[in-house]
Amino acid sequence: MEQLEEIRELERRLASAAAYRNVTLLPAVKAALGLLEELGAVSPRPRVLLDRWAELFYALAGEGYASLGEYLRDHILYDDSPYARAASEGKADPSLVRAARRDLDAFSRLGSLGAKRLKALALEAAGPEYGPAVDALPEWRTGRKLDFQKITEQYRRNGWGPFARYRAFVWEDPHLIPVEDPDVPGADELVGYRLQRTAVIDNTRAFLKGNRINNVLLYGESGTGKSATVKSLLGIPEFGDLRIVEVRRERLGDLPELIRQLSGRRQKFILFLDDLTFENDDKTFSCLKTVLEGGLERRPVNVAVYATSNRRHLVREFFSERGKDEIDPKESIQEKAALSERFGIRIPFLALGKQEYLELVDILAARAGIRMEPEALHGEAMRWELHHAGRTPRTARQFIDYLLGRGCVCPPDEGDFERPL
């Protein structure tokens, strides 16, 4: 009887949750409330009880959870709620704090309820004839106690919502799609261009300190590691507050709306525009110019734009277009150049010189465990480069991969380099 009264009291506490009302609307929690209500009823309905149990397990499994406690913890930490917002901004009033503390205590008790204990209560409520059905019910694990102070501190440190949980996103208007496993190149994958990478890192470090910084354009040869340089910023330990949002060219017209969503957040956001090139009649050209500089709506201090391009001026230009029916063709050329000039930092990633390229080949060969005489290795590397896209880190890596594929048993025939791999 004492256990049933405890179940009834917990169900009442959960049903009256105020600061975390959103959590009570989650499928698993709604099912749990129904289960507790049925267990505490004067005349329990066995079939309804079994149904609520199945709904609870199904909701947990559907989101990939084996623990009710962990399910509750993640939704409390990362879902939007009045207390999460207020605590992250340091503005929670005493009544909200008391309500949040009360709610978390109730959710902690719910997450700690063991499935075996609930099964015993379910068997007692349903009666012996439902014994086999109750015994066959799937179970979930209990979770750790929800600590009010630790959760509050996490809100203050990391904020709330998806930006507290994920670090990389793709913008698909009107939604930000989290990237659960982003491509973050490690330090050992970034070879060459040390000065260029240092300039990007230094600018980003100033950004994370809260300084207003320049937007960055990384331009130059394909395969030099421009995109990898930007993505690798997420792997720098002290850059924990950095978030990268990839915006595809066809979505550039949505940039003002995206920036409004990011404004005021505690995290710092890089809008990553990869492989950016515009046609002459591209309507998003003007939109990007306005976002970079010149609009009435000021860019927030927690948002910066980093772009990569194979073109210095970003816009395709043809000799046939120069002076066509224009009184002053020079102005048209200057207008096209003006977009890249709105990036305060423009960093060139040019093709490597011969010596730099061969030094890079030596480094990559040593890492891969390739043992060849330097003269033979360099000769084959130069032959490879003749039939590929210039002296770049990508070309060097492809050459090393080629050697690994051949087992480095014997030098390949010259004609092998001309065949596509």
N, C-alpha and C positions, 0 to 999 in steps of 0.2 A: 504493500500500500504506500509505503514511504517513497519507493522508487517511482510509482505512478504519479504521485503528487509532485515529485521533482521534474518529471517529464512535462506535466501540465504547466508548471510554473515556467519552465524553459520555453515552452511553446508560446505562452503569453508574452514573455519578454521579447522573443524574436518577432512576433506579430506586431509589436508596438515599437520596433526599431525606427528611430527618427533621423539620426545623422547619417546612417547608412541604409536608408530606405531602398536604394537601388539594389543592394545585395539581396534583400528579401524577394526581389522580383526575378532573380536568376532561376533557371529551370530546376537545378539541383536543390536550391534552398526552398523553392516553392514545394517541391516534392517532399523534402525533409519536414517542412511545416505540416503538410498533410499527413505524413507518417506519424509525427508526434501527436497530432490532434486525434488521430484514430486510435493510437495506443492508449491515450488518456481518456477516451470516451467511456461513458457508462456502459454502453452496449456497442462494443467494437464490431465492425463489419469485416470479416476475414478477407473477402475478395478485394475490398477497397484497400485494406492494409497491404495485401500482396501487390496490388497495382501501384501503390505509392512507393513501395520499396523498389519495384522494378523501374519506375520512373526516375528515382534518385540515382540508382546505379547507371542507368542508361545515359542520364545527363552528365554524370562524371566521366564515363567512358567516352562519350561523344566529344569531350574537350581534351581527352588524353590524360585524365587524372585517375590515379588509383587510390588517392587519399582525399577524403572530404575536407580535412584540415588544410591541406595544401591548396585545394580549390578555393576555399574561403580566403586564405591568405593572399593569393595572387589577385583575386578580384578586389579585395580590400585595398591592396597596394596600388593597383594599376588602373582601376576603373574610376571614372569621374564621380566625385561626391562632394557635398558642401564642405565636409571637414578636410578632405584631401586638398582641395583648392585653398582653403583658409590657412591650413597649417603650412603649406608650401610657401605661402606669402607672408607667414608670421602674423596673421590677422585674425586668428580664431578667438571669438569672444567666449567668456566663461560658460555660458549656457550651452554653446555648441560643443565645447570641450567635455562638459559633463555628459551630454547625450552621446558623444562618440565613445567615451570611456565605457558607458553603460552598454552600448551596442556591442563593442568589441569583447566585453566580458561574456555576453550571451553567445556570440559567434564562436568564441574560444571554447565554451562549454559544448556547443554543438559539434565542433570539429573533434573534440576529445571523446565523444560518445563512441564506444567500440561497437562494431557490428555484432559481435557475439552477445554482448549485453542486450542489444536491441532485439536480437533473435529470441533470447529467452523471454523477453517481454511480449514479443509477437506471438510466441507459442502459447503463452499463458492467455493472451487476449483472444487468439483464434480458436483454441481448443485442440484436443488430441487428434481429431480427424484431419486437421491441417498440418499435423506434425511433419510428414514427409515433404510437403511443399515448402514449409518454413525452413527445414533443414537444407533444402536444395537451393535456397536463395543465395545469390552471389554476395560476397563481402567486400568492403573497402577498408583501407587502413585509417587509423586515427592520425592526427597531425600534431605539430608542436603548438604549444600555448601561444596565443597572440598577445604579444607584449605591447601595451599602449605606448610606452615611451619610445621603444625601438621603431615602431611604425611611424610615430610622429617625427622622429629624427630622420627617417628615410624620406618622408615627404619633404622635409626641409632641405635635405641634401640632394635628392634626385628629382623632386617634383612629383607629379602624378600623371596618370594616363600612359599612352603608348610611348611617349618620349622618355619616360622613366624606365621603360622595359626594353626598348629597342634603340639602336643607334643609327640605323640606315633605313631610308624610306624611298619609295618611288611615288611621284605625284601623278595620280590619275583623277583629274577633276571630277567631283569635288572632294575626293578622299586621298588621304595619305596612306599608302599601302606599306606596312612594315616589312622589312627584309630580315628574316630570322637568322639567316646565315650569310652575311655579306662577304664579298670577295675583298679581303684585306691582305694585300701583299706584305710579307714579312721583310725585315731588313735584309735578309740574305737573298731575297729576290730582286732587290733594287740595286742595280749596278750602274756605275757611271753617273755623270751629271750631279755631282755632289753639291756644287755651288748653287745650281738651280733648285735642288730639293731643300737646301738650307734656307734659301730665300722664302720658299713656300711655308716651311715650318715656322720660321721666325714671324712671318706675317700672321699665321694662325695662332701662335702663342700670344701675340699682342691682342688678338681678337678675343681669346679666352680670358684675358685679364680685364676685359670690359672696355678696351680702347676702340675708338672708331678707326677702322682700317680701310685700306684700298681693296677694291675688287681685283681679282687676279685672272690674267689670261696666259695660259701656257700654250705656246704655238710652236710648230716646227714639223720635222720629219715624222712620218708614221713609224710606230714601233720603237720610239725613243723612251717611252715610259711616262708620258704626260698623265694619262688617266691613272696609272698605278701610283704616281706621286700623290695625287689627291686622295685616292682610296686608302693609301697607307697611313694617312693621318689618324684614322680610327684606331690604329694599332699602337700609337704612342701613349704610354701609360699615363702621363700627366694631362692628357687631353680627354679626360672622362666626361666632361660636359659638352663635348662636341657631337653634333648630329649632322649627317649628310643626307640631303634630299636630292635625288636625281630627277631632273626635269627634262623630258624629251623635247626636241625642237617644236614638234606640233602642239605642245602644251604651253608654249611661252606666253601665249595670250592670256593664260590664267595666272601669271605670276603675281599681279596685284592682289588677287584673292588669296593665294597661298601665303604671301607675305603678311597679310592681315591676320591669318590664322596663327602664324608663328610669333607675331609681335607680342611682347610682354612676357614670354616664357623665360624661365631662368636659364635654359640651355642656349647654346650658341649654334646657329644653323648655317651651314654652307649649302647654297643652292648650286648643285653640280650640273653644269651644261656640257655634256661630253660630245666631242667630235662635231663642233658647231660650225656650220657653213650655211650661208644664206644665198638664195637666188635673188636676182634683181627685183622681182615682183613679189617677194615674200612679205606678207602683211605683218608678220611677227617681228620684223626688223625694227620698226619704230617702237613697238611695245618694249623691247629689250632696252633700247636707248633710253626710254623714259624711266625704266626701273633703275638703270645704272646711275643715271644722273639727269636731273632736269624736270621731274614731275612735281606737281603741287604736293603730293603725298610723300612725305619724307621716308626714306628707307630706315627701318628700326635698327638700333645699334647692335642687336643680336642676330642680324641677318647679313650675310655677305655672299657674293656671287663669284664662283670659281669656274672658269670655262676652259676647255681644251679645243684646239683646232689645228688642222694642218695648214691653215692659211693665216698669214699675218693680219690681213684686213677683214677676214671673216666673210666677205662678200665676193662671189664669183665675178670676175670682170673680164671683158673681151675687147680686143682692139677695135672690132667692128662697131662697138657701141660708142666709142669716144667721139664726141663732137657731132653725133647724129642729130641734126635739127636743133641743136642747142646753141644759144647765143654765147654762153660761157661754159664750155664743157669742163673747165677746171673745177667749177663749183660742184659738179656732179661727182667728180673723183674725190674731192675733199669730203663730201657728205658720206661717201662709202667708207672712207678712212676714219671718219669721226667715231664710228662705233667702237673700234678697237682702242681708240684713244680714251674712251671713257673707262677703260680698265686702268686704274692707277699704277698697277704693277703688271708689266708685260715681260714674260720670261721665255727666251728662245730655247728650244730643244733641237739643236741642229745635228746633222749627221756627224759621227765620230771621224776624227782623223785616222790615218792608217795605223799609227803607233797606238793610239787609244783603243782602236778596234782590236788589235792583236793582243794588247794587254788584257782586255776584257775576255777574249777567247782563252787566254792562259788561265785566268781566274776561274772561269766556268769549267774548263777542262779539269782543273785541279779539284774543284768541288765534286765533279762527276766521277772522279777516280780514273780519268782517261790518262793513259801513259803512252805518250808519243814523243819522239824527238822534236824539240821546238821548231827546228827548220821545216820538218815535214808537216807539223801541225799548222804552222803559219802559211805554208804554201797552199795547203788544202783550204784553209780559211779564206784566203784571198781568191782562190778559184771559186769557192762557194759564193762569195760576195758578188762576183761578176754576174752571176745568174739570178741574183735575188735583190731584194729591195734596199740596197745601200748598206752602209756600215752603221748599223744600229744595234742596240741590245737585243731586239727581237731576232734579227738576222743571226747574231752570234749564238743565241740560245737554240735557234733552229738547226744551226750547224752542229752544235754539240749533241742535240737530240739525234741528228742523222748519224753521227759517229757511234753513239750508244746503240742505235738500231742495227748498225753494221757490226757491232761487237769489237770494233777497232782491231780486227784481225789482220786486215790487209788494206792498203790504200785503194780507194775506189777508182773505177775508170773515170776519165774526164767526162765522158758522156752522161754519167750518172747524175751530175749536178744539173743537167738540163731537163731531166725528167721531173714532173711534178710529184711531190710526195703525198 
